[in-house]
Amino acid sequence: MTAFDKQGPRTGPSTDNVHADRRFGVEHGAIHKPIHTSVQYGFERVEDLIGVFQGTVKGGYNYARQGTPTTAALEAKLTQLEQGLGTISFATGMAAISAVFLTLLRKGDHIISSRYVFGNTNSLLGTLEDLGVEVSKVDAGSASAVEAALRPNTRMVFVETVANPGTQVPDLVGIGALCQARGLVYVVDNTITSPALFLPRSVGASLVINSLTKTIAGHGDALGGAVTDTGLFDWQAFPNIFAAYRKGDARQWGLQQIRKKGLRDMGGTLSSDAAHRISVGAETLPLRVRQASATALALAGWLQAHPKVAAVHYPGLESHPHHARAAELFKAGSWLLSFELRDPADLVQVLNRLQLPIKATGLGDTRTLIIPVAPTIFWEAGPAVRAEMGIADGLIRLSVGLEDEADLIADFAQALG
Ligand SMILES: *Cc1c(COP(=O)(O)O)cnc(C)c1O
């Protein structure tokens, strides 16, 4: 038992973050959690093997597709960071999102999603429709748009805290109140803000998604995703929990079903190696997010004043339509921004002149990454979806890294000419 035992007093989020691994006991006094590569887990007594299968022995392992001590340590850290009830890790953010949709929604159900979501999530919503789930996409900037889309069979609402690449911020508080009043599962994708800037449980989220690949791992060297249950949703009132999982503590029913039907059966398991990298990366999460957000704010302000830039989309700017909301809810405007050139014909030349930002897709790296949106990540979506999502041909997305602010601004100054 140490001061950081899981029953111990609550510490600050940065302290939680660096010590969470140790709360479940440390092998051989190792300061950092070892990487457990074993796929199978054996037992002295067959009663314990049976108990792990039947869920009566807590914290036991049987087969690594359902988790290892290394993924469990990361899950405990994420639960601390999100101040939740429990977390399930996955191989990618998309594996986490698909597990939530496919295990909690059934044919004939209805989901309302923000229209401004990650492109692959948008594509996945199309797959759900093919499977017989009704999908409505709304401008979630106001809760009344979500309310107007409600149907008797609505079960879930899905939003992202800051939309990529447009940076719209939904009416997170209003939608939370609506979901609570109607008994809807409120799923908030916290990837862009991360728990360093925002806790979705503060607006009543039921489930929080994080693509760990982005700023939580933070170094572009591991893929991962997670679902955290905030403990706020009443699973007893939710009709889609199978009889097999309506057992024991009702607060665990949602996670139980996602772990069995989503992780175990669908198999998008996070490897222990990736979990270890993500855990190490996450230790500096608050520091990195603070610095990258400050740089993003400075760069956004500088770009906005440049004559060749038509528009800058960044929630930290006062000119952003959702600035007041972002300032109230988030500790900073995040490291994601996008901007439009006045003349889209300059796009290729300006991007090729940049020396520091790396021309690449991806988000939340230590290096600044830059990409023209329409011809790349939103190419498959086609012009109609791009128009619906407000993605202009000259839109450029920037994931701000940890370079010195002055160097980035100097590079943009020479590239814009
Ligand atoms: C990247 C991203 C995802 C998907 O995460 P992967 O780890 O790449 O599968 C989901 N949501 C948002 C907001 C993202 O930026």
The ligand as a Tripos MOL2 file, in Angstrom:
@<TRIPOS>MOLECULE
LIG
   15    15     1     0     0
SMALL
NO_CHARGES

@<TRIPOS>ATOM
      1 C1         -7.8610   10.3470  -35.3980 C.3       1 LIG1
      2 C2         -9.2020   10.4760  -34.8260 C.ar      1 LIG1
      3 C3         -9.9990    9.3450  -34.6280 C.ar      1 LIG1
      4 C4         -9.5460    7.9690  -35.0020 C.3       1 LIG1
      5 O1         -8.4400    7.5630  -34.2750 O.3       1 LIG1
      6 P1         -7.3630    6.4810  -34.8450 P.3       1 LIG1
      7 O2         -6.5420    6.1930  -33.6460 O.co2     1 LIG1
      8 O3         -6.6240    7.1290  -35.9600 O.co2     1 LIG1
      9 O4         -8.1630    5.3120  -35.3110 O.co2     1 LIG1
     10 C5        -11.2510    9.5290  -34.0680 C.ar      1 LIG1
     11 N1        -11.7080   10.7540  -33.7280 N.ar      1 LIG1
     12 C6        -10.9640   11.8620  -33.9260 C.ar      1 LIG1
     13 C7        -11.5240   13.1820  -33.5280 C.3       1 LIG1
     14 C8         -9.6930   11.7670  -34.4790 C.ar      1 LIG1
     15 O5         -8.9680   12.8750  -34.6760 O.3       1 LIG1
@<TRIPOS>BOND
     1     1     2 1
     2     2     3 ar
     3     2    14 ar
     4     3     4 1
     5     3    10 ar
     6     4     5 1
     7     5     6 1
     8     6     7 2
     9     6     8 1
    10     6     9 1
    11    10    11 ar
    12    11    12 ar
    13    12    13 1
    14    12    14 ar
    15    14    15 1
@<TRIPOS>SUBSTRUCTURE
     1 LIG1         1 GROUP 0 **** ****
